[in-house]
Amino acid sequence: MLNSLLRLRLTPALFIAPLFTLLSACTQLPSPSATNTAAAAPATISYRAPLAAPVILVSIDGFRPDYLKRGVSPTLNALATQGVLADVMRPSFPSITFPNHYTLVTGLRPDHHGIVGNTMQDAAIPGVKFTLSNRDAVTDRRWWDQAEPVWVTAEKNGVRSATMFWPGSEAAIHGVRPGEWRVFDGKVTPDQRVDTLLSWLDKPVTERPSMLTLYFDDVDHAGHDEGPDSQIVNEAVAQVDRALARLVAGLQTRQIEANLVIVSDHGMAATSAQRTIVLDQLVSASSFRMVNSGTYAAFDAAPGHEAELEAALLKPHAHMQCWKKAQIPARFEFGRNPRVPSYLCLAETGWLIFADQNPKNHSNGGAHGYDNLAPEMGALFIANGPAFRPAARLQSLENVDVYPLLMRLIQVPALVSDGKPEVTQGILK
């Protein structure tokens, strides 16, 4: 019955409209040192008329594509059936939250856009460690300025933007902020996030944003806490799905035909306390300085301990591979940015790497950050709206390919990126 109701709610009024002209953007692979930048924003922006079909980029953090088969996401399934569904979208390495969210909105791999981890250090920003909980760092544009996200380029080109939580959106990147944005607050419910976005669309037409983002973290938290196969994940998927039904209904009530691009940043794999690797059992704890640990470990050698560290770690290990930064396999497209530490150890999917046996290390549940080609790391891609062909399918795409698609939808030329516009050409009307 619910599916039938949703079919009625997802009427052609939301998904069918006259075609609009899409701008082509020629992209090329940047060098590792290239920055995705454009001219500085003018002091006074002359805004264009709003797009007839605003673009809403939705992220459901940690949503694996196979979650659609659990029978708890009727809204997402209806959007996928009537619109575009990819069998899988491949995240970039490392398959973690901040790097991949910035990739989605810049079209650059983490090595190229500079957000190389959820935790980072940079010799050019001495004495500061970037972490998700470090508010000063998260809002410091110096961490983000190696690239330019879609909302900044949109604003520079007179397209109003609004971000309902998105990594990077709280910083004035290249001196520009979204027209509307909010400081992240995990206590804001999915429904409240949707209502905030809809309130922005209630502005007078001349002030209505045309490029919007919406972020949900419930599914990711549930996956970390109890693992991807848990009932709590199903409940989180259902909750977000209900919020998306609220969004669809709100758009219909307002007679707004929107282009929805619904993605996730990565998937999730089950972990266990019985599948852990402790580095200080392989090499002296005094020989390294850990930056990241968990699904992968990124660290520097303590001064004078390079030979000791390399002798212990740069050899075959069960359930783990380690490399010097310059020797990370090329397929990861990772390791040339100065922010990447000197050594990287990658765990086998389902295993975790820790510096020591600290009882606070969370092992049971779920994690991501593994090989980005691991099936468990696959990400979601659904698109629906007047720009998209109905019932179109993609076997796969890379998450760098989302950026040139977004730029075509908002009718602004894309900057240089790793993304390929031809990948999504066939899903457009």
C-alpha positions as CSV (number, residue, x, y, z in Angstrom):
1,M,0.0,0.0,0.0
2,L,2.8,2.4,0.9
3,N,4.5,1.8,-2.4
4,S,1.2,2.6,-4.2
5,L,0.9,5.8,-2.3
6,L,4.4,6.8,-3.1
7,R,3.8,6.2,-6.8
8,L,0.9,8.6,-6.6
9,R,3.0,11.2,-4.7
10,L,5.9,11.0,-7.1
11,T,3.8,12.4,-10.0
12,P,5.1,13.4,-13.4
13,A,4.8,17.0,-12.2
14,L,8.0,16.6,-10.3
15,F,9.9,14.6,-12.9
16,I,8.8,15.9,-16.3
17,A,9.5,19.3,-17.7
18,P,10.6,21.0,-20.9
19,L,14.2,20.5,-21.7
20,F,16.7,23.2,-20.7
21,T,20.1,23.9,-22.3
22,L,22.9,22.2,-20.6
23,L,26.4,23.7,-20.9
24,S,29.2,21.4,-21.9
25,A,32.4,21.6,-19.9
26,C,35.7,20.3,-21.1
27,T,37.7,18.7,-18.3
28,Q,41.2,17.3,-18.0
29,L,43.2,15.4,-15.4
30,P,45.0,18.0,-13.2
31,S,48.5,17.6,-12.0
32,P,48.9,16.6,-8.3
33,S,49.7,20.2,-7.5
34,A,46.8,21.7,-9.5
35,T,44.2,23.6,-7.6
36,N,40.6,23.8,-8.7
37,T,40.3,27.5,-8.5
38,A,38.8,30.4,-10.4
39,A,39.0,34.2,-10.2
40,A,38.2,35.8,-6.9
41,A,34.5,36.6,-6.3
42,P,33.5,40.1,-7.2
43,A,32.7,42.4,-4.3
44,T,29.1,42.6,-5.4
45,I,27.6,39.5,-7.1
46,S,25.1,40.1,-9.8
47,Y,22.7,37.1,-9.4
48,R,21.0,35.4,-12.3
49,A,17.4,34.5,-12.4
50,P,16.9,31.3,-10.5
51,L,16.9,28.0,-12.4
52,A,13.5,26.7,-13.3
53,A,14.6,23.4,-11.8
54,P,16.8,23.9,-8.7
55,V,19.5,21.2,-8.1
56,I,19.5,19.5,-4.8
57,L,22.5,17.3,-4.0
58,V,21.6,14.9,-1.2
59,S,24.2,12.8,0.7
60,I,23.2,9.9,2.9
61,D,26.5,9.2,4.6
62,G,27.5,5.5,4.7
63,F,24.6,4.3,2.5
64,R,25.6,1.1,0.7
65,P,23.7,0.5,-2.6
66,D,22.5,-2.9,-1.4
67,Y,20.5,-1.2,1.4
68,L,17.9,-0.4,-1.3
69,K,17.1,-4.1,-1.3
70,R,16.0,-4.3,2.4
71,G,12.5,-3.2,1.9
72,V,12.7,-0.1,4.1
73,S,13.3,2.6,1.6
74,P,10.2,3.1,-0.6
75,T,10.9,6.7,-1.5
76,L,14.5,6.0,-2.6
77,N,13.4,3.0,-4.5
78,A,10.6,4.9,-6.3
79,L,13.0,7.7,-7.2
80,A,15.5,5.1,-8.5
81,T,12.9,3.2,-10.5
82,Q,11.4,6.4,-12.1
83,G,14.8,8.1,-12.6
84,V,18.5,7.0,-12.8
85,L,20.1,4.3,-10.7
86,A,23.8,3.3,-10.8
87,D,24.6,-0.3,-9.7
88,V,27.5,1.2,-7.8
89,M,29.4,4.4,-7.5
90,R,33.0,4.0,-6.6
91,P,34.4,6.3,-3.9
92,S,37.9,7.8,-4.0
93,F,40.6,6.5,-1.7
94,P,40.6,6.8,1.3
95,S,36.9,5.9,1.4
96,I,36.1,8.1,4.4
97,T,33.7,11.0,4.9
98,F,35.5,14.4,4.5
99,P,37.7,13.4,1.6
100,N,34.8,11.9,-0.4
101,H,32.4,14.7,0.3
102,Y,34.9,17.2,-1.0
103,T,35.5,15.0,-4.0
104,L,31.8,15.0,-4.8
105,V,31.6,18.8,-5.0
106,T,35.0,19.5,-6.6
107,G,35.5,16.5,-9.0
108,L,39.0,16.1,-7.6
109,R,40.6,13.1,-5.9
110,P,41.7,13.7,-2.3
111,D,45.3,13.9,-3.4
112,H,44.3,16.8,-5.6
113,H,41.9,18.8,-3.4
114,G,43.9,18.5,-0.2
115,I,41.3,17.0,2.2
116,V,43.3,13.7,2.4
117,G,41.8,12.4,5.6
118,N,39.3,13.1,8.4
119,T,42.5,13.8,10.5
120,M,45.3,15.8,8.9
121,Q,48.5,17.7,9.6
122,D,50.1,20.3,7.3
123,A,53.6,21.8,7.7
124,A,52.2,25.0,6.2
125,I,49.7,25.2,9.1
126,P,52.0,24.4,12.0
127,G,50.8,23.3,15.4
128,V,47.3,22.5,14.2
129,K,45.7,19.1,13.7
130,F,42.7,19.0,11.5
131,T,40.0,16.8,13.0
132,L,36.2,16.6,12.6
133,S,35.7,18.0,16.1
134,N,38.2,20.8,15.8
135,R,35.8,23.7,15.0
136,D,38.6,26.2,14.3
137,A,40.3,23.9,11.8
138,V,37.0,22.9,10.0
139,T,36.2,26.5,9.5
140,D,39.7,27.5,8.4
141,R,39.8,28.1,4.7
142,R,43.4,27.1,4.5
143,W,42.5,23.5,4.7
144,W,40.0,23.8,1.9
145,D,41.6,26.3,-0.5
146,Q,43.4,23.7,-2.6
147,A,40.1,23.3,-4.5
148,E,36.8,25.1,-5.1
149,P,33.5,23.4,-4.4
150,V,30.4,23.8,-6.6
151,W,28.7,26.3,-4.3
152,V,31.6,28.7,-4.5
153,T,31.8,28.6,-8.3
154,A,28.1,28.9,-8.4
155,E,28.1,32.1,-6.3
156,K,30.9,33.6,-8.3
157,N,28.8,33.0,-11.4
158,G,25.7,34.5,-10.0
159,V,23.9,31.3,-9.1
160,R,22.5,31.4,-5.5
161,S,23.5,28.4,-3.3
162,A,22.5,27.0,0.0
163,T,24.1,24.1,2.0
164,M,22.2,22.2,4.7
165,F,25.4,20.7,6.3
166,W,28.2,19.7,3.9
167,P,31.9,19.2,4.8
168,G,33.6,22.5,3.9
169,S,30.5,24.6,3.7
170,E,31.3,26.3,7.0
171,A,34.5,27.8,5.7
172,A,34.8,30.9,3.5
173,I,36.6,29.0,0.7
174,H,38.5,31.4,-1.5
175,G,36.7,34.1,0.5
176,V,33.2,32.9,-0.6
177,R,30.4,31.3,1.4
178,P,27.1,29.7,0.3
179,G,24.2,32.2,0.3
180,E,22.7,30.1,3.1
181,W,24.5,27.6,5.4
182,R,24.3,26.2,8.8
183,V,26.9,25.2,11.5
184,F,26.8,21.4,11.7
185,D,24.7,20.1,14.6
186,G,24.2,16.3,14.7
187,K,21.1,16.9,16.9
188,V,19.2,18.4,14.1
189,T,16.8,15.6,12.9
190,P,16.4,14.6,9.3
191,D,12.9,16.1,9.1
192,Q,14.3,19.4,10.5
193,R,17.1,19.4,7.9
194,V,14.5,19.0,5.2
195,D,12.3,21.7,6.6
196,T,15.2,24.1,6.6
197,L,16.0,23.4,3.0
198,L,12.4,23.8,2.0
199,S,12.2,27.2,3.9
200,W,15.0,28.4,1.6
201,L,12.9,27.5,-1.4
202,D,10.1,29.5,0.2
203,K,12.0,32.7,-0.4
204,P,10.7,35.1,-3.1
205,V,11.5,33.6,-6.5
206,T,14.2,36.2,-7.2
207,E,16.0,35.1,-4.0
208,R,15.5,31.4,-4.2
209,P,18.7,29.3,-4.3
210,S,19.3,27.2,-7.4
211,M,22.1,24.9,-6.0
212,L,21.4,23.3,-2.7
213,T,22.9,20.5,-0.6
214,L,21.3,18.3,2.1
215,Y,23.2,15.9,4.4
216,F,22.1,13.0,6.5
217,D,24.5,11.1,8.9
218,D,22.1,8.7,10.6
219,V,22.9,5.7,8.4
220,D,26.6,6.1,8.9
221,H,26.3,6.3,12.7
222,A,24.2,3.2,12.8
223,G,26.6,1.3,10.7
224,H,29.5,2.2,12.9
225,D,27.7,1.4,16.1
226,E,26.2,-2.0,15.2
227,G,27.5,-3.0,11.7
228,P,26.0,-2.8,8.3
229,D,23.8,-5.9,8.8
230,S,22.1,-4.7,11.9
231,Q,18.5,-3.8,12.5
232,I,19.5,-0.3,13.6
233,V,20.9,0.4,10.1
234,N,17.5,-0.6,8.7
235,E,15.8,1.7,11.1
236,A,18.2,4.6,10.1
237,V,17.6,3.9,6.4
238,A,13.8,4.0,7.0
239,Q,14.1,7.3,8.9
240,V,16.1,9.0,6.2
241,D,13.7,7.6,3.6
242,R,10.8,9.2,5.4
243,A,12.6,12.5,5.4
244,L,13.1,12.3,1.7
245,A,9.4,11.6,1.3
246,R,8.9,14.8,3.2
247,L,11.2,16.6,0.8
248,V,9.4,15.2,-2.3
249,A,6.0,16.2,-0.8
250,G,7.3,19.6,0.1
251,L,8.5,20.2,-3.5
252,Q,5.2,19.1,-4.9
253,T,3.3,21.4,-2.6
254,R,5.4,24.3,-3.8
255,Q,5.1,23.2,-7.4
256,I,8.9,23.1,-7.7
257,E,10.4,20.7,-10.2
258,A,13.8,19.9,-8.8
259,N,16.7,17.8,-10.1
260,L,17.6,15.5,-7.2
261,V,21.1,13.9,-7.2
262,I,21.2,11.5,-4.2
263,V,24.6,10.0,-3.3
264,S,26.6,8.5,-0.5
265,D,30.3,9.0,0.3
266,H,31.2,5.4,0.8
267,G,29.8,2.1,2.1
268,M,30.4,0.1,5.3
269,A,32.0,-3.2,6.3
270,A,31.5,-5.3,9.4
271,T,34.4,-5.3,11.9
272,S,35.2,-7.3,14.9
273,A,37.5,-7.2,18.0
274,Q,38.9,-10.5,16.7
275,R,40.2,-8.8,13.5
276,T,42.6,-6.2,14.7
277,I,46.3,-5.4,14.1
278,V,48.3,-3.6,16.8
279,L,51.4,-1.8,15.4
280,D,53.3,-1.6,18.7
281,Q,53.4,-5.4,18.7
282,L,55.3,-5.2,15.4
283,V,57.5,-2.2,16.1
284,S,58.4,0.1,19.0
285,A,55.7,2.6,19.7
286,S,58.4,5.3,20.0
287,S,59.4,4.7,16.4
288,F,56.3,6.3,14.8
289,R,53.8,9.2,15.2
290,M,50.3,8.1,14.2
291,V,48.1,10.5,12.3
292,N,45.2,8.2,11.2
293,S,44.3,4.7,12.5
294,G,41.5,2.3,11.9
295,T,40.8,0.8,8.5
296,Y,44.1,2.3,7.4
297,A,47.0,3.7,9.4
298,A,48.9,6.8,8.2
299,F,51.9,7.9,10.2
300,D,55.4,9.4,10.2
301,A,58.6,8.0,11.5
302,A,60.0,9.4,14.7
303,P,63.3,11.2,13.9
304,G,66.1,8.7,13.5
305,H,63.7,5.6,13.5
306,E,63.1,5.3,9.7
307,A,65.2,2.2,9.2
308,E,63.6,0.5,12.2
309,L,60.1,1.3,11.1
310,E,60.7,0.2,7.5
311,A,62.4,-3.0,8.5
312,A,59.4,-4.0,10.6
313,L,56.5,-2.8,8.4
314,L,57.6,-2.8,4.8
315,K,57.3,-6.5,4.4
316,P,54.4,-9.0,4.0
317,H,51.9,-9.0,6.8
318,A,48.7,-11.0,7.3
319,H,45.7,-8.9,6.7
320,M,47.7,-5.7,6.1
321,Q,49.8,-4.0,3.4
322,C,52.3,-1.2,4.2
323,W,54.0,1.3,1.8
324,K,56.2,4.3,1.9
325,K,54.3,7.3,0.6
326,A,56.0,7.3,-2.7
327,Q,55.3,3.6,-3.2
328,I,51.5,3.6,-2.6
329,P,50.0,1.7,-5.7
330,A,49.1,4.1,-8.5
331,R,45.5,2.9,-8.7
332,F,44.8,4.6,-5.4
333,E,45.7,8.0,-6.9
334,F,46.9,8.9,-3.4
335,G,50.2,9.8,-1.8
336,R,51.5,12.9,-3.6
337,N,49.9,15.6,-1.6
338,P,52.2,17.0,1.1
339,R,49.5,16.4,3.7
340,V,49.7,12.6,3.2
341,P,52.0,11.2,6.0
342,S,55.2,9.3,5.1
343,Y,53.8,5.8,5.6
344,L,50.5,4.1,4.9
345,C,49.3,0.7,6.1
346,L,46.0,-0.5,4.6
347,A,44.0,-3.2,6.4
348,E,42.2,-6.1,4.7
349,T,38.5,-5.3,4.5
350,G,36.9,-6.1,7.9
351,W,40.2,-5.7,9.8
352,L,41.4,-2.7,11.8
353,I,44.8,-1.2,12.6
354,F,45.6,0.5,15.9
355,A,48.7,2.0,17.4
356,D,48.3,0.0,20.6
357,Q,45.9,-2.1,22.7
358,N,44.0,0.9,24.1
359,P,40.6,-0.4,25.3
360,K,38.9,2.7,23.9
361,N,39.6,1.5,20.4
362,H,36.1,0.6,18.9
363,S,36.3,-2.7,17.1
364,N,32.9,-4.3,17.0
365,G,30.4,-2.7,14.6
366,G,31.3,-1.3,11.2
367,A,33.9,0.8,9.4
368,H,34.9,2.3,6.1
369,G,38.2,3.6,4.6
370,Y,39.3,0.4,3.0
371,D,40.3,-0.2,-0.6
372,N,37.9,1.9,-2.6
373,L,37.2,-0.9,-5.0
374,A,36.1,-3.3,-2.2
375,P,32.4,-4.2,-2.8
376,E,31.6,-3.1,0.8
377,M,32.8,0.4,0.1
378,G,30.5,0.9,-2.9
379,A,28.4,4.2,-2.7
380,L,24.9,5.2,-3.8
381,F,23.9,7.2,-6.9
382,I,20.3,8.1,-7.8
383,A,19.2,11.0,-10.0
384,N,15.7,12.1,-10.7
385,G,14.1,15.2,-12.1
386,P,13.3,17.0,-15.4
387,A,16.9,16.8,-16.6
388,F,17.1,13.1,-16.4
389,R,15.9,10.2,-18.6
390,P,13.3,8.1,-16.8
391,A,14.3,4.5,-15.9
392,A,17.9,5.0,-17.0
393,R,20.6,2.8,-15.6
394,L,24.4,3.1,-15.1
395,Q,26.5,0.1,-14.4
396,S,29.0,2.1,-12.5
397,L,30.6,5.5,-12.2
398,E,33.3,7.2,-10.1
399,N,32.4,9.8,-7.6
400,V,34.5,12.4,-9.4
401,D,32.0,12.2,-12.2
402,V,29.3,13.8,-10.0
403,Y,30.9,17.2,-10.1
404,P,30.8,17.8,-13.9
405,L,27.1,16.6,-13.9
406,L,26.3,19.2,-11.2
407,M,27.9,22.0,-13.1
408,R,26.0,21.1,-16.2
409,L,22.7,21.1,-14.2
410,I,23.4,24.5,-12.8
411,Q,24.5,25.8,-16.2
412,V,28.0,27.0,-15.0
413,P,31.2,25.9,-16.7
414,A,33.1,23.3,-14.7
415,L,36.6,23.9,-13.5
416,V,39.4,21.4,-14.2
417,S,38.7,18.1,-12.5
418,D,39.3,14.4,-12.5
419,G,35.6,13.8,-13.5
420,K,34.4,12.8,-16.9
421,P,31.2,14.5,-18.2
422,E,30.7,11.8,-20.8
423,V,30.1,9.2,-18.1
424,T,26.7,10.8,-17.2
425,Q,25.9,12.2,-20.7
426,G,23.6,9.2,-21.5
427,I,21.4,9.7,-18.4
428,L,20.4,13.3,-19.4
429,K,17.5,14.1,-21.7
